[in-house]
Amino acid sequence: MNVNSVQPVSNYLKSMQQGKDGSRLASIRNVLMMGKKLSSGEMNYLQRYDPNLHNQAMSISKERQAYEDALQHSRSKAAADYYHTFKLMQIAGQLKHGGSEELQMRANAIQEAHREFVRSSKYASLK
């Protein structure tokens, strides 16, 4: 067996795996940029391969959950809409100090959560 030919094959396989990992990370990053929730499999993947992005995703997820909980306790549509505006203005204020991808992800997560709430029966029942 020729050892010289085995080395380039292993390098090729390694680069293919890195390409797949990069593609999967880009896909997960796009999901976050759209404000969508990550699956547990995606969260596990991030924890293993990109701990920094995993921490960001966890933070965004917690903020979104707190926002959804606050919306559920709204007493009127106006209150829910006011809180939505307040939350987005809060994030916009942080963007002034230096825009970042994470802030964009946070804003999109809040937007998506609000869209889901507006489509819900809970929102329809508010005055």
PyMOL commands that place a pseudoatom at each C-alpha (Angstrom):
pseudoatom trace, name=CA, resn=MET, resi=1, chain=A, elem=C, hetatm=0, pos=[0.000, 0.000, 0.000]
pseudoatom trace, name=CA, resn=ASN, resi=2, chain=A, elem=C, hetatm=0, pos=[1.277, 3.413, -0.919]
pseudoatom trace, name=CA, resn=VAL, resi=3, chain=A, elem=C, hetatm=0, pos=[1.337, 5.651, 2.176]
pseudoatom trace, name=CA, resn=ASN, resi=4, chain=A, elem=C, hetatm=0, pos=[1.752, 8.777, 0.065]
pseudoatom trace, name=CA, resn=SER, resi=5, chain=A, elem=C, hetatm=0, pos=[-1.652, 8.273, -1.552]
pseudoatom trace, name=CA, resn=VAL, resi=6, chain=A, elem=C, hetatm=0, pos=[-3.380, 7.630, 1.785]
pseudoatom trace, name=CA, resn=GLN, resi=7, chain=A, elem=C, hetatm=0, pos=[-2.338, 10.999, 3.218]
pseudoatom trace, name=CA, resn=PRO, resi=8, chain=A, elem=C, hetatm=0, pos=[-4.000, 13.131, 0.505]
pseudoatom trace, name=CA, resn=VAL, resi=9, chain=A, elem=C, hetatm=0, pos=[-7.193, 11.067, 0.833]
pseudoatom trace, name=CA, resn=SER, resi=10, chain=A, elem=C, hetatm=0, pos=[-7.319, 11.663, 4.590]
pseudoatom trace, name=CA, resn=ASN, resi=11, chain=A, elem=C, hetatm=0, pos=[-6.666, 15.378, 4.004]
pseudoatom trace, name=CA, resn=TYR, resi=12, chain=A, elem=C, hetatm=0, pos=[-9.479, 15.423, 1.457]
pseudoatom trace, name=CA, resn=LEU, resi=13, chain=A, elem=C, hetatm=0, pos=[-11.867, 13.694, 3.861]
pseudoatom trace, name=CA, resn=LYS, resi=14, chain=A, elem=C, hetatm=0, pos=[-10.871, 16.113, 6.609]
pseudoatom trace, name=CA, resn=SER, resi=15, chain=A, elem=C, hetatm=0, pos=[-11.540, 19.114, 4.367]
pseudoatom trace, name=CA, resn=MET, resi=16, chain=A, elem=C, hetatm=0, pos=[-14.892, 17.629, 3.299]
pseudoatom trace, name=CA, resn=GLN, resi=17, chain=A, elem=C, hetatm=0, pos=[-15.887, 17.237, 6.961]
pseudoatom trace, name=CA, resn=GLN, resi=18, chain=A, elem=C, hetatm=0, pos=[-14.837, 20.813, 7.708]
pseudoatom trace, name=CA, resn=GLY, resi=19, chain=A, elem=C, hetatm=0, pos=[-16.895, 21.971, 4.740]
pseudoatom trace, name=CA, resn=LYS, resi=20, chain=A, elem=C, hetatm=0, pos=[-19.926, 20.079, 6.046]
pseudoatom trace, name=CA, resn=ASP, resi=21, chain=A, elem=C, hetatm=0, pos=[-19.399, 21.539, 9.524]
pseudoatom trace, name=CA, resn=GLY, resi=22, chain=A, elem=C, hetatm=0, pos=[-19.099, 25.035, 8.068]
pseudoatom trace, name=CA, resn=SER, resi=23, chain=A, elem=C, hetatm=0, pos=[-22.229, 24.519, 6.016]
pseudoatom trace, name=CA, resn=ARG, resi=24, chain=A, elem=C, hetatm=0, pos=[-24.184, 23.252, 9.020]
pseudoatom trace, name=CA, resn=LEU, resi=25, chain=A, elem=C, hetatm=0, pos=[-22.983, 26.156, 11.153]
pseudoatom trace, name=CA, resn=ALA, resi=26, chain=A, elem=C, hetatm=0, pos=[-23.992, 28.599, 8.415]
pseudoatom trace, name=CA, resn=SER, resi=27, chain=A, elem=C, hetatm=0, pos=[-27.406, 26.963, 8.223]
pseudoatom trace, name=CA, resn=ILE, resi=28, chain=A, elem=C, hetatm=0, pos=[-27.886, 27.219, 11.993]
pseudoatom trace, name=CA, resn=ARG, resi=29, chain=A, elem=C, hetatm=0, pos=[-26.696, 30.837, 11.937]
pseudoatom trace, name=CA, resn=ASN, resi=30, chain=A, elem=C, hetatm=0, pos=[-29.301, 31.569, 9.233]
pseudoatom trace, name=CA, resn=VAL, resi=31, chain=A, elem=C, hetatm=0, pos=[-32.047, 30.044, 11.396]
pseudoatom trace, name=CA, resn=LEU, resi=32, chain=A, elem=C, hetatm=0, pos=[-30.996, 32.355, 14.231]
pseudoatom trace, name=CA, resn=MET, resi=33, chain=A, elem=C, hetatm=0, pos=[-30.856, 35.356, 11.889]
pseudoatom trace, name=CA, resn=MET, resi=34, chain=A, elem=C, hetatm=0, pos=[-34.447, 34.654, 10.825]
pseudoatom trace, name=CA, resn=GLY, resi=35, chain=A, elem=C, hetatm=0, pos=[-35.541, 34.719, 14.469]
pseudoatom trace, name=CA, resn=LYS, resi=36, chain=A, elem=C, hetatm=0, pos=[-36.591, 31.073, 14.495]
pseudoatom trace, name=CA, resn=LYS, resi=37, chain=A, elem=C, hetatm=0, pos=[-36.135, 28.668, 17.388]
pseudoatom trace, name=CA, resn=LEU, resi=38, chain=A, elem=C, hetatm=0, pos=[-33.368, 26.079, 17.170]
pseudoatom trace, name=CA, resn=SER, resi=39, chain=A, elem=C, hetatm=0, pos=[-34.084, 22.395, 17.601]
pseudoatom trace, name=CA, resn=SER, resi=40, chain=A, elem=C, hetatm=0, pos=[-32.401, 20.492, 20.413]
pseudoatom trace, name=CA, resn=GLY, resi=41, chain=A, elem=C, hetatm=0, pos=[-30.210, 18.774, 17.806]
pseudoatom trace, name=CA, resn=GLU, resi=42, chain=A, elem=C, hetatm=0, pos=[-29.034, 22.133, 16.498]
pseudoatom trace, name=CA, resn=MET, resi=43, chain=A, elem=C, hetatm=0, pos=[-28.349, 23.343, 20.038]
pseudoatom trace, name=CA, resn=ASN, resi=44, chain=A, elem=C, hetatm=0, pos=[-26.345, 20.190, 20.785]
pseudoatom trace, name=CA, resn=TYR, resi=45, chain=A, elem=C, hetatm=0, pos=[-24.374, 20.661, 17.569]
pseudoatom trace, name=CA, resn=LEU, resi=46, chain=A, elem=C, hetatm=0, pos=[-23.539, 24.247, 18.528]
pseudoatom trace, name=CA, resn=GLN, resi=47, chain=A, elem=C, hetatm=0, pos=[-22.532, 23.211, 22.023]
pseudoatom trace, name=CA, resn=ARG, resi=48, chain=A, elem=C, hetatm=0, pos=[-20.076, 20.769, 20.540]
pseudoatom trace, name=CA, resn=TYR, resi=49, chain=A, elem=C, hetatm=0, pos=[-18.702, 22.710, 17.565]
pseudoatom trace, name=CA, resn=ASP, resi=50, chain=A, elem=C, hetatm=0, pos=[-19.240, 26.425, 18.318]
pseudoatom trace, name=CA, resn=PRO, resi=51, chain=A, elem=C, hetatm=0, pos=[-19.610, 27.108, 22.063]
pseudoatom trace, name=CA, resn=ASN, resi=52, chain=A, elem=C, hetatm=0, pos=[-19.644, 30.887, 21.525]
pseudoatom trace, name=CA, resn=LEU, resi=53, chain=A, elem=C, hetatm=0, pos=[-22.606, 30.736, 19.128]
pseudoatom trace, name=CA, resn=HIS, resi=54, chain=A, elem=C, hetatm=0, pos=[-24.258, 28.237, 21.487]
pseudoatom trace, name=CA, resn=ASN, resi=55, chain=A, elem=C, hetatm=0, pos=[-24.017, 30.770, 24.330]
pseudoatom trace, name=CA, resn=GLN, resi=56, chain=A, elem=C, hetatm=0, pos=[-25.529, 33.447, 22.085]
pseudoatom trace, name=CA, resn=ALA, resi=57, chain=A, elem=C, hetatm=0, pos=[-28.334, 31.091, 21.048]
pseudoatom trace, name=CA, resn=MET, resi=58, chain=A, elem=C, hetatm=0, pos=[-29.066, 30.230, 24.686]
pseudoatom trace, name=CA, resn=SER, resi=59, chain=A, elem=C, hetatm=0, pos=[-29.204, 33.914, 25.600]
pseudoatom trace, name=CA, resn=ILE, resi=60, chain=A, elem=C, hetatm=0, pos=[-31.527, 34.666, 22.673]
pseudoatom trace, name=CA, resn=SER, resi=61, chain=A, elem=C, hetatm=0, pos=[-33.723, 31.704, 23.565]
pseudoatom trace, name=CA, resn=LYS, resi=62, chain=A, elem=C, hetatm=0, pos=[-34.056, 32.846, 27.189]
pseudoatom trace, name=CA, resn=GLU, resi=63, chain=A, elem=C, hetatm=0, pos=[-34.854, 36.407, 26.137]
pseudoatom trace, name=CA, resn=ARG, resi=64, chain=A, elem=C, hetatm=0, pos=[-37.458, 35.170, 23.660]
pseudoatom trace, name=CA, resn=GLN, resi=65, chain=A, elem=C, hetatm=0, pos=[-39.054, 32.941, 26.307]
pseudoatom trace, name=CA, resn=ALA, resi=66, chain=A, elem=C, hetatm=0, pos=[-39.241, 35.845, 28.769]
pseudoatom trace, name=CA, resn=TYR, resi=67, chain=A, elem=C, hetatm=0, pos=[-40.810, 38.006, 26.048]
pseudoatom trace, name=CA, resn=GLU, resi=68, chain=A, elem=C, hetatm=0, pos=[-43.368, 35.301, 25.197]
pseudoatom trace, name=CA, resn=ASP, resi=69, chain=A, elem=C, hetatm=0, pos=[-44.230, 34.949, 28.891]
pseudoatom trace, name=CA, resn=ALA, resi=70, chain=A, elem=C, hetatm=0, pos=[-44.739, 38.712, 29.183]
pseudoatom trace, name=CA, resn=LEU, resi=71, chain=A, elem=C, hetatm=0, pos=[-47.015, 38.697, 26.128]
pseudoatom trace, name=CA, resn=GLN, resi=72, chain=A, elem=C, hetatm=0, pos=[-49.126, 35.940, 27.667]
pseudoatom trace, name=CA, resn=HIS, resi=73, chain=A, elem=C, hetatm=0, pos=[-49.781, 38.223, 30.646]
pseudoatom trace, name=CA, resn=SER, resi=74, chain=A, elem=C, hetatm=0, pos=[-50.794, 41.218, 28.512]
pseudoatom trace, name=CA, resn=ARG, resi=75, chain=A, elem=C, hetatm=0, pos=[-54.173, 42.665, 29.435]
pseudoatom trace, name=CA, resn=SER, resi=76, chain=A, elem=C, hetatm=0, pos=[-54.812, 44.330, 26.072]
pseudoatom trace, name=CA, resn=LYS, resi=77, chain=A, elem=C, hetatm=0, pos=[-53.623, 44.368, 22.473]
pseudoatom trace, name=CA, resn=ALA, resi=78, chain=A, elem=C, hetatm=0, pos=[-52.275, 47.865, 23.060]
pseudoatom trace, name=CA, resn=ALA, resi=79, chain=A, elem=C, hetatm=0, pos=[-50.198, 46.643, 26.010]
pseudoatom trace, name=CA, resn=ALA, resi=80, chain=A, elem=C, hetatm=0, pos=[-48.785, 43.765, 23.947]
pseudoatom trace, name=CA, resn=ASP, resi=81, chain=A, elem=C, hetatm=0, pos=[-47.976, 46.110, 21.064]
pseudoatom trace, name=CA, resn=TYR, resi=82, chain=A, elem=C, hetatm=0, pos=[-46.418, 48.643, 23.439]
pseudoatom trace, name=CA, resn=TYR, resi=83, chain=A, elem=C, hetatm=0, pos=[-44.183, 45.977, 24.978]
pseudoatom trace, name=CA, resn=HIS, resi=84, chain=A, elem=C, hetatm=0, pos=[-43.164, 44.856, 21.481]
pseudoatom trace, name=CA, resn=THR, resi=85, chain=A, elem=C, hetatm=0, pos=[-42.167, 48.408, 20.570]
pseudoatom trace, name=CA, resn=PHE, resi=86, chain=A, elem=C, hetatm=0, pos=[-40.388, 48.883, 23.904]
pseudoatom trace, name=CA, resn=LYS, resi=87, chain=A, elem=C, hetatm=0, pos=[-38.371, 45.685, 23.458]
pseudoatom trace, name=CA, resn=LEU, resi=88, chain=A, elem=C, hetatm=0, pos=[-37.312, 46.591, 19.912]
pseudoatom trace, name=CA, resn=MET, resi=89, chain=A, elem=C, hetatm=0, pos=[-36.345, 50.119, 20.985]
pseudoatom trace, name=CA, resn=GLN, resi=90, chain=A, elem=C, hetatm=0, pos=[-34.276, 48.625, 23.794]
pseudoatom trace, name=CA, resn=ILE, resi=91, chain=A, elem=C, hetatm=0, pos=[-32.364, 46.494, 21.280]
pseudoatom trace, name=CA, resn=ALA, resi=92, chain=A, elem=C, hetatm=0, pos=[-32.057, 49.438, 18.852]
pseudoatom trace, name=CA, resn=GLY, resi=93, chain=A, elem=C, hetatm=0, pos=[-30.500, 51.489, 21.644]
pseudoatom trace, name=CA, resn=GLN, resi=94, chain=A, elem=C, hetatm=0, pos=[-27.836, 48.837, 22.061]
pseudoatom trace, name=CA, resn=LEU, resi=95, chain=A, elem=C, hetatm=0, pos=[-27.180, 48.844, 18.299]
pseudoatom trace, name=CA, resn=LYS, resi=96, chain=A, elem=C, hetatm=0, pos=[-26.110, 52.496, 18.543]
pseudoatom trace, name=CA, resn=HIS, resi=97, chain=A, elem=C, hetatm=0, pos=[-23.187, 51.417, 20.705]
pseudoatom trace, name=CA, resn=GLY, resi=98, chain=A, elem=C, hetatm=0, pos=[-21.955, 49.011, 18.058]
pseudoatom trace, name=CA, resn=GLY, resi=99, chain=A, elem=C, hetatm=0, pos=[-24.023, 46.840, 15.794]
pseudoatom trace, name=CA, resn=SER, resi=100, chain=A, elem=C, hetatm=0, pos=[-23.592, 43.151, 15.996]
pseudoatom trace, name=CA, resn=GLU, resi=101, chain=A, elem=C, hetatm=0, pos=[-25.002, 40.023, 14.499]
pseudoatom trace, name=CA, resn=GLU, resi=102, chain=A, elem=C, hetatm=0, pos=[-26.276, 38.925, 17.911]
pseudoatom trace, name=CA, resn=LEU, resi=103, chain=A, elem=C, hetatm=0, pos=[-28.397, 42.061, 18.301]
pseudoatom trace, name=CA, resn=GLN, resi=104, chain=A, elem=C, hetatm=0, pos=[-29.906, 41.438, 14.874]
pseudoatom trace, name=CA, resn=MET, resi=105, chain=A, elem=C, hetatm=0, pos=[-30.677, 37.857, 15.925]
pseudoatom trace, name=CA, resn=ARG, resi=106, chain=A, elem=C, hetatm=0, pos=[-32.301, 39.130, 19.132]
pseudoatom trace, name=CA, resn=ALA, resi=107, chain=A, elem=C, hetatm=0, pos=[-34.450, 41.650, 17.271]
pseudoatom trace, name=CA, resn=ASN, resi=108, chain=A, elem=C, hetatm=0, pos=[-35.570, 39.029, 14.762]
pseudoatom trace, name=CA, resn=ALA, resi=109, chain=A, elem=C, hetatm=0, pos=[-36.403, 36.568, 17.550]
pseudoatom trace, name=CA, resn=ILE, resi=110, chain=A, elem=C, hetatm=0, pos=[-38.595, 39.205, 19.224]
pseudoatom trace, name=CA, resn=GLN, resi=111, chain=A, elem=C, hetatm=0, pos=[-40.266, 40.000, 15.887]
pseudoatom trace, name=CA, resn=GLU, resi=112, chain=A, elem=C, hetatm=0, pos=[-40.959, 36.315, 15.208]
pseudoatom trace, name=CA, resn=ALA, resi=113, chain=A, elem=C, hetatm=0, pos=[-42.325, 35.737, 18.713]
pseudoatom trace, name=CA, resn=HIS, resi=114, chain=A, elem=C, hetatm=0, pos=[-44.620, 38.746, 18.316]
pseudoatom trace, name=CA, resn=ARG, resi=115, chain=A, elem=C, hetatm=0, pos=[-45.881, 37.522, 14.919]
pseudoatom trace, name=CA, resn=GLU, resi=116, chain=A, elem=C, hetatm=0, pos=[-46.684, 34.142, 16.461]
pseudoatom trace, name=CA, resn=PHE, resi=117, chain=A, elem=C, hetatm=0, pos=[-48.486, 35.807, 19.371]
pseudoatom trace, name=CA, resn=VAL, resi=118, chain=A, elem=C, hetatm=0, pos=[-50.551, 38.047, 17.072]
pseudoatom trace, name=CA, resn=ARG, resi=119, chain=A, elem=C, hetatm=0, pos=[-51.725, 34.920, 15.212]
pseudoatom trace, name=CA, resn=SER, resi=120, chain=A, elem=C, hetatm=0, pos=[-52.739, 33.231, 18.473]
pseudoatom trace, name=CA, resn=SER, resi=121, chain=A, elem=C, hetatm=0, pos=[-56.196, 32.964, 20.004]
pseudoatom trace, name=CA, resn=LYS, resi=122, chain=A, elem=C, hetatm=0, pos=[-54.856, 34.691, 23.136]
pseudoatom trace, name=CA, resn=TYR, resi=123, chain=A, elem=C, hetatm=0, pos=[-54.159, 37.874, 21.154]
pseudoatom trace, name=CA, resn=ALA, resi=124, chain=A, elem=C, hetatm=0, pos=[-57.524, 37.645, 19.395]
pseudoatom trace, name=CA, resn=SER, resi=125, chain=A, elem=C, hetatm=0, pos=[-59.270, 37.495, 22.777]
pseudoatom trace, name=CA, resn=LEU, resi=126, chain=A, elem=C, hetatm=0, pos=[-57.599, 40.695, 24.010]
pseudoatom trace, name=CA, resn=LYS, resi=127, chain=A, elem=C, hetatm=0, pos=[-59.378, 44.046, 23.747]
for i in range(1, 127): cmd.bond("trace and resi %d" % i, "trace and resi %d" % (i + 1))
show_as sticks, trace
zoom trace
